[in-house]
Amino acid sequence: MLAVLRDPTYGRLFSAQVVALLGTGLLTVALGLLAFDLAGSSAGAVLGTALTIKMLAYVGFAPVINALVARLPKKPVLIAADLVRAAMAVCLPFITEAWQIYVLIFLLQTASATFTPAFQSLIPTVLKDERDYTHALSLSRLAYDMEALVSPAAAALLLTVLTYNSLFLGTVAGFLFSAGMVAFTVLPKTTSSVGAAGSLWHRTTLGARILWRNRRLRSLLALNLVVAAPTALVLVDTVVYVRDALHRPETDLALALACFGVGSMVVAVTAPRVLERFGDRAVMLTGAALIPLVLAGATAVTFLAAPGAGWWWLLGMWFLLGAGNSTILTPSSRLLRDASTEETRPYVFTAQFSLSHACYIISYPVAGWVGAAAGLGWAALALTILAILGSAGAFLSWPRHTVAGPNGAVSEEQRVEQPAGQPVPSR
């Protein structure tokens, strides 16, 4: 897997991604402490509003921004987005009001909504070999999971000698390092004639229309809902499970979240070999079947377990939920690459980025509000139903057989375009 880092272009881009992720992790910790300083016991409301603004920026602005920058070369777009993120992070230590957090977070996340899809759509152009690209996806998944484990530990270590405002400087350094690595990397030239030719509305909606027309990508849209359900349960309700339901110490919260990350990492490491043997459909739909079952188990344990019991069940289920999520998330970009051309790829990746985050606007409130109003069991049940609906949509949408097109596999409905007698590979 690490052999793909020998490609100098991808090696620099991956380094930029890892350092920027670490900087973002420090930002998350520092932002929580800043919110507590400003709002005290209402810090949760401040952070909840900030997260909602983040999702709205991702969902509402990513396609529009991508359409506006479609005619521009990728390198200056990526560098400018990193510089904007760094500038917003520089301002955060000087905040004195909660509304200022909201403004800066909106601007920072809008820049992230510009950077991330553009970065993701660039990798298939850098790594054209399918095996190399799959290895790169596994490394990217590992980077996200490692950030979730390493950033809080690094922040805790730094806070022993620094104030939390100093963590924002680490965020700034991460974004500046990312911009520098992109600046010193020779990127492949890309064309955007398809997107540039249409109106702003055409360019804004192009990716979503491509996703809807392709049955495999319609299945991916449903899988986004499957992923959002366990993610919301883990990120929003784990603290309540650990501290209130199970009466465990604070340190066990980190252990429970780590189990979720470790499950994801195990799948990410094995993904290239498993995908090569079984294909995208079998692997991703296995995750779609596993997640509702585990969520149903979490629901049952919450309702039926004695007070304070179920700790080991929780760790095991969180591990399985992380693994199930990774079976869907790790290969998902392969579907986007296969269904797009070099000209349409930025629009397809941006649409997936936006629509996948739209699912969290549903799942986060379900996990938080239902859990607070009716209890953890009902929140887990509601998220189980959400995952079942997404899983059913994924199974119904994804055709059993696909054929190879100019960019890889295309959906079964296009089979009539193939010459008679041509073999039909399955993925």
URMOWO-V490591 format. One record per residue. N is the residue number from 0. RES is the residue in one letter. NEAR is the number of other ideal C-beta (glycine too) atoms within 8 Angstrom. Layout:
# URMOWO-V490591
[[N/RES/NEAR] [N/RES/NEAR]]
This chain:
# URMOWO-V490591
[[0/M/8] [1/L/5] [2/A/6] [3/V/12] [4/L/9] [5/R/6] [6/D/10] [7/P/7] [8/T/11] [9/Y/13] [10/G/10] [11/R/12] [12/L/15] [13/F/13] [14/S/9] [15/A/13] [16/Q/12] [17/V/10] [18/V/13] [19/A/13] [20/L/13] [21/L/14] [22/G/17] [23/T/12] [24/G/15] [25/L/17] [26/L/13] [27/T/9] [28/V/13] [29/A/15] [30/L/13] [31/G/10] [32/L/9] [33/L/13] [34/A/14] [35/F/9] [36/D/6] [37/L/13] [38/A/11] [39/G/6] [40/S/4] [41/S/7] [42/A/12] [43/G/6] [44/A/8] [45/V/13] [46/L/11] [47/G/9] [48/T/10] [49/A/13] [50/L/9] [51/T/10] [52/I/12] [53/K/11] [54/M/13] [55/L/10] [56/A/14] [57/Y/14] [58/V/12] [59/G/8] [60/F/11] [61/A/15] [62/P/14] [63/V/10] [64/I/11] [65/N/17] [66/A/13] [67/L/7] [68/V/10] [69/A/12] [70/R/5] [71/L/7] [72/P/7] [73/K/10] [74/K/10] [75/P/8] [76/V/13] [77/L/14] [78/I/11] [79/A/9] [80/A/13] [81/D/16] [82/L/11] [83/V/11] [84/R/13] [85/A/13] [86/A/8] [87/M/13] [88/A/14] [89/V/9] [90/C/9] [91/L/15] [92/P/7] [93/F/5] [94/I/11] [95/T/5] [96/E/7] [97/A/10] [98/W/6] [99/Q/9] [100/I/16] [101/Y/11] [102/V/8] [103/L/12] [104/I/13] [105/F/11] [106/L/10] [107/L/12] [108/Q/12] [109/T/11] [110/A/13] [111/S/12] [112/A/15] [113/T/15] [114/F/13] [115/T/9] [116/P/15] [117/A/17] [118/F/11] [119/Q/10] [120/S/13] [121/L/14] [122/I/13] [123/P/11] [124/T/10] [125/V/12] [126/L/11] [127/K/7] [128/D/6] [129/E/7] [130/R/8] [131/D/11] [132/Y/15] [133/T/14] [134/H/12] [135/A/13] [136/L/13] [137/S/14] [138/L/13] [139/S/10] [140/R/16] [141/L/11] [142/A/12] [143/Y/9] [144/D/15] [145/M/10] [146/E/13] [147/A/11] [148/L/10] [149/V/10] [150/S/15] [151/P/11] [152/A/8] [153/A/11] [154/A/13] [155/A/8] [156/L/7] [157/L/12] [158/L/10] [159/T/6] [160/V/4] [161/L/8] [162/T/5] [163/Y/10] [164/N/9] [165/S/9] [166/L/15] [167/F/14] [168/L/8] [169/G/12] [170/T/16] [171/V/12] [172/A/10] [173/G/15] [174/F/15] [175/L/11] [176/F/12] [177/S/14] [178/A/14] [179/G/8] [180/M/13] [181/V/15] [182/A/8] [183/F/6] [184/T/11] [185/V/3] [186/L/10] [187/P/7] [188/K/5] [189/T/9] [190/T/6] [191/S/10] [192/S/7] [193/V/10] [194/G/14] [195/A/9] [196/A/5] [197/G/9] [198/S/5] [199/L/8] [200/W/7] [201/H/8] [202/R/14] [203/T/10] [204/T/9] [205/L/15] [206/G/16] [207/A/11] [208/R/8] [209/I/15] [210/L/16] [211/W/9] [212/R/6] [213/N/11] [214/R/11] [215/R/16] [216/L/16] [217/R/12] [218/S/13] [219/L/14] [220/L/13] [221/A/15] [222/L/15] [223/N/14] [224/L/16] [225/V/16] [226/V/14] [227/A/14] [228/A/16] [229/P/14] [230/T/11] [231/A/16] [232/L/16] [233/V/13] [234/L/9] [235/V/10] [236/D/15] [237/T/14] [238/V/7] [239/V/10] [240/Y/13] [241/V/13] [242/R/11] [243/D/7] [244/A/12] [245/L/13] [246/H/7] [247/R/8] [248/P/4] [249/E/5] [250/T/6] [251/D/11] [252/L/12] [253/A/8] [254/L/9] [255/A/14] [256/L/12] [257/A/9] [258/C/13] [259/F/14] [260/G/13] [261/V/11] [262/G/17] [263/S/15] [264/M/14] [265/V/10] [266/V/14] [267/A/13] [268/V/9] [269/T/8] [270/A/17] [271/P/11] [272/R/7] [273/V/9] [274/L/13] [275/E/7] [276/R/6] [277/F/6] [278/G/9] [279/D/11] [280/R/11] [281/A/8] [282/V/14] [283/M/14] [284/L/11] [285/T/9] [286/G/16] [287/A/15] [288/A/9] [289/L/12] [290/I/17] [291/P/13] [292/L/8] [293/V/13] [294/L/16] [295/A/9] [296/G/10] [297/A/13] [298/T/12] [299/A/8] [300/V/12] [301/T/14] [302/F/7] [303/L/5] [304/A/9] [305/A/4] [306/P/6] [307/G/6] [308/A/7] [309/G/10] [310/W/9] [311/W/6] [312/W/10] [313/L/14] [314/L/11] [315/G/9] [316/M/12] [317/W/15] [318/F/12] [319/L/11] [320/L/16] [321/G/18] [322/A/14] [323/G/14] [324/N/15] [325/S/18] [326/T/15] [327/I/14] [328/L/10] [329/T/12] [330/P/15] [331/S/12] [332/S/12] [333/R/14] [334/L/12] [335/L/14] [336/R/12] [337/D/12] [338/A/15] [339/S/13] [340/T/8] [341/E/8] [342/E/9] [343/T/13] [344/R/14] [345/P/14] [346/Y/17] [347/V/16] [348/F/16] [349/T/15] [350/A/14] [351/Q/16] [352/F/14] [353/S/15] [354/L/13] [355/S/10] [356/H/11] [357/A/11] [358/C/12] [359/Y/11] [360/I/12] [361/I/11] [362/S/15] [363/Y/14] [364/P/8] [365/V/13] [366/A/15] [367/G/13] [368/W/8] [369/V/11] [370/G/14] [371/A/5] [372/A/5] [373/A/7] [374/G/7] [375/L/11] [376/G/10] [377/W/10] [378/A/16] [379/A/14] [380/L/9] [381/A/10] [382/L/16] [383/T/14] [384/I/8] [385/L/14] [386/A/15] [387/I/9] [388/L/10] [389/G/16] [390/S/14] [391/A/9] [392/G/13] [393/A/16] [394/F/10] [395/L/6] [396/S/11] [397/W/11] [398/P/9] [399/R/6] [400/H/8] [401/T/14] [402/V/13] [403/A/7] [404/G/9] [405/P/3] [406/N/9] [407/G/10] [408/A/11] [409/V/13] [410/S/10] [411/E/10] [412/E/7] [413/Q/10] [414/R/9] [415/V/5] [416/E/4] [417/Q/9] [418/P/4] [419/A/4] [420/G/3] [421/Q/7] [422/P/3] [423/V/9] [424/P/8] [425/S/8] [426/R/7]]
